[in-house]
Amino acid sequence: MASVFDVAVYILKKQGSMTAMKLQKLVYYCQAWALVWDEKPLFDEKIQAWANGPVCPDLFAAHKGHYTVNAS
């Protein structure tokens, strides 16, 4: 099983740098579609509903304080 970090790196390699908020939302959509299509989660890390949208706290902690993130 992939981790949320694997999914984030994959997205960033395909799409290039983006805001941390956009990355959080795309990771959320990946998890949602995996649950719809495969009926199982893509990764085990939890996603929470925050005021500005869905957030995976583990991924948030890795990018805390950064507006833009990239694959490196």
N, C-alpha and C positions, 0 to 999 in steps of 0.2 A: 504494500500500500504506500502511496505517496504521502509526503508531508505537505503542510501548507507552504513551506519554504520551497519545496520542489515545484509546486504549482506556480508560485510567485516568480521563480526564476524562469520557468518555461514561458510565462506570459511576457516577462520583461525581455527575454531573448527574441520573441516573435514580434513584439510591438515597440520595443525601445523604451527609453526612460519615460516616466509618467509621474503624476502626483501620487503621494501615498494613499490619498482617499480613493482615487480611481483604481489603484491596485487592490485595495481592500474590497471594493465593489465587484471587480472582476473575479477575484478569488471566491467571493460569495456566490456569484452566478455560476462559476464552475462547480462548486459544491451542490448548488441547487439542481443544475442539469444532470449531474451524476446521480443524484437521488431519484430524479424523474426517469432517466433513461435506463440506468443500471440497477435501480432500487437498492443501492448501497452507497455509503459515503466515499468520496474520493480521498479524503484525509480525515484523521481523528480529532484534530484540534477543534475546539469549540468556537462558534461564531456568536457574538452578542449583538443585541440591538442597542446602538448608541444614538445620541441625539442627531448626529449628522449622517447616519446610515450604518450598515452592518460593519462590524469590526471583529477580526480575529485578534484577541489580545496578545497572543504569542508573536504574530507578525507585526503588530503595532509596536511592541517592545523593541523589536529588531530595527525599526525605522523611526523610533521616537525622536522628535526634534528635526526631522528632515522633511522638507516640503516635497522634493523630487527624489525618486529612487530609480536606480538602474540595476542591471544584471550583475555588475561586478562588485 
